[in-house]
């Protein structure tokens, strides 16, 4: 089981993700540089980590979507590969069209870093198949632009297709319908603002993020 | 006709005597560029000319110190082949003029100081001070400054990817026109990969890397060495602009270049930019540096040599590479999308020689710039103070209301509104983040952890700079010990007023001497730091505010919380309830917040007792006996008890009998005391007894209530709600 962790020049949770999946999950990981245009064949799942991809002074992820690696990630995803985007990774997934909607400025107009509670909305995904619907996870957020927004009919469709994977128990940023994480229609691409890689080690105060990685490994094993 | 008139000299903040020294060192009249170079290198900010003879009194060595003051940051040995590099630096003046960029570039500057050594930054803490938010005249401006400073720190640190894990935020009228922004950064470094700012190796290329040079920040160092006047508002172009994304690229590229083996020496371009980096690197190595400005990457057209040499554009580094390996460096910087250009060469004659398209612009001995700055033994008399020794008549009618007022005051209220804007978790090392006694960051490379506490107390130091400075060191060491860490080293930021006033100079001298005594006693040598003088606005000086950063070492383990975690545990007071007469009560939060006065002296400190308390709490923590531990400081016992209750578990306590009046008993700030809860009171007592530290059982933890028998009784909610909401309410008033 090997994760590919994408590294943009402004990624800053890349090493945290790599550490979590290798040290806390027991998988392997290698970094995928943003200028690479293909995904090595030994990669089983891709993580788009948090950070500020290319500085993100314009709009988070707006430049990243044009990078060679995102072209490769799209191919990987279209072929059914598992992709997870956390924080900036979620922003990049919406910008690049792999997920619907957009992440805009938090409603309080400030960066927020704090532990939050998430409710698992569905176990029908490769990322939550070992969790139970309604289960509460304690995962931290750290973002300035994490307010999820989309057209009402898109939100309706996400709900109708059981694609809202996580909701905030107490909405920290104004996200529509308390949405914290969603998946695509094929259910192999997940985007979420909270940081599961920061909740993978007992010393960090929560290990609730592990359920995502364990689910992913279980679903790969079942293939 | 000379172009260097006395007015030109004065405009460069050089005195006539200093100019005479320039003339005699050069043996001729300087060009305007040369005058500019001397003025920044000999500024207070770069040369420490008023403080240097006193800074020599500070202890700087121990078995763990790998590198003391003089380089970009100090380094101590943490074992397992690694060291930590750390330093604190101020950006006070820029943060007043342009709060957001001033604070942001303050973070950027100290981060560069850390990674210049080869260390990867893993933690930032800030000590920030502002005028009161509720002042009818200055409140709105103070609120704007605070919001800008916090947003600036957040912007830079968050994007760079370094967690801001703690600090302090304090208010006082004296910071009205002169906020303090002191930023501490710490990085991890393999002991065999330490880099120095030295231009070694005659003939080696001098390479400029990072951002292009623009016109921003010209004369920032000189500005930081002046008092503020009405004209300061005109100085906004002197403040630099920060780009944290570029700094992140610079970090990665520099570390990669260092690991390539092609880098000989490296220094960041901070204050005084290209001037400081070239002359200091040459001076340290005893070499010369010759550069041609035509090769310097420039952001703007038509820049003069004067502007290029004095620009403080951010995110730039100067490095000396091994001759013949330039291409390796260029390839690495190209990978990260950064400019890199050979701008000159290391020479054997000790001169800084600046050319522009071949034409000689400046030619000055490096040592004259870096080491020959004038040193002043400025006259110092009695430290300035303008408050009585005698206490006024006061008495309390409602201790619970007093406690609520204290908890909702600026210094003591929750700083969550601030620290939630900082990513304090990135890098997944934060074992204890903001809000506790000390921050704890694990070091993945060694499997051990470091604890850091920043502390200052302007009121204590105003009443008695010497004793105040000792108390500040004692408290920071106590904070670090309370989480179980052994304090091993320190960095200091000395924020004072105008040193040309003898009564201000006396504050500086006495504070340094007090700090030297305490750091020697607590075995925390000072490995580097910063001096910020001329913190005055319109003739009004700030409270003397030395800020200390103490670094401690501990095993990586689940941290001991500062708050009570379970009902039914025994509550103990290590160090005893302490004592205070009315004279030593005049610097307390009670006097400041409730009586709006200052008088007398700071609390009395016995350093031997204090050190024993530190030892005792470390042993108690190491033995796993503490379920929670929180040190007593601002606001005294009652405030500490309330703070320890904010996870919903409070306590009912009975204080040991004491001749003190209730308001003194509850709110005095005698040091050397720690509040803890434990399952094992007998073992705690036994351990404390063997060390000769007084300890008493004072009560039990209970759910939802805070009760001090005979004095006050409250639900936790009644105390916590005002504490939690005060800062946000004040900001949005």
Boltz contact constraints between the chains, C-beta under 6 A:
constraints:
  - contact:
      token1: [A, 9]
      token2: [B, 249]
      max_distance: 6.0
  - contact:
      token1: [A, 10]
      token2: [B, 245]
      max_distance: 6.0
  - contact:
      token1: [A, 10]
      token2: [B, 248]
      max_distance: 6.0
  - contact:
      token1: [A, 12]
      token2: [B, 161]
      max_distance: 6.0
  - contact:
      token1: [A, 12]
      token2: [B, 426]
      max_distance: 6.0
  - contact:
      token1: [A, 16]
      token2: [B, 428]
      max_distance: 6.0
  - contact:
      token1: [A, 52]
      token2: [B, 159]
      max_distance: 6.0
  - contact:
      token1: [A, 52]
      token2: [B, 245]
      max_distance: 6.0
  - contact:
      token1: [A, 55]
      token2: [B, 245]
      max_distance: 6.0
  - contact:
      token1: [A, 110]
      token2: [B, 421]
      max_distance: 6.0
  - contact:
      token1: [A, 111]
      token2: [B, 154]
      max_distance: 6.0
  - contact:
      token1: [A, 111]
      token2: [B, 421]
      max_distance: 6.0
  - contact:
      token1: [A, 112]
      token2: [B, 420]
      max_distance: 6.0
  - contact:
      token1: [A, 113]
      token2: [B, 420]
      max_distance: 6.0
  - contact:
      token1: [A, 113]
      token2: [B, 423]
      max_distance: 6.0
  - contact:
      token1: [A, 113]
      token2: [B, 424]
      max_distance: 6.0
  - contact:
      token1: [A, 114]
      token2: [B, 420]
      max_distance: 6.0
  - contact:
      token1: [A, 140]
      token2: [B, 425]
      max_distance: 6.0
  - contact:
      token1: [A, 142]
      token2: [B, 423]
      max_distance: 6.0
  - contact:
      token1: [A, 198]
      token2: [B, 425]
      max_distance: 6.0
  - contact:
      token1: [A, 198]
      token2: [B, 428]
      max_distance: 6.0
  - contact:
      token1: [A, 203]
      token2: [B, 431]
      max_distance: 6.0
  - contact:
      token1: [A, 204]
      token2: [B, 428]
      max_distance: 6.0
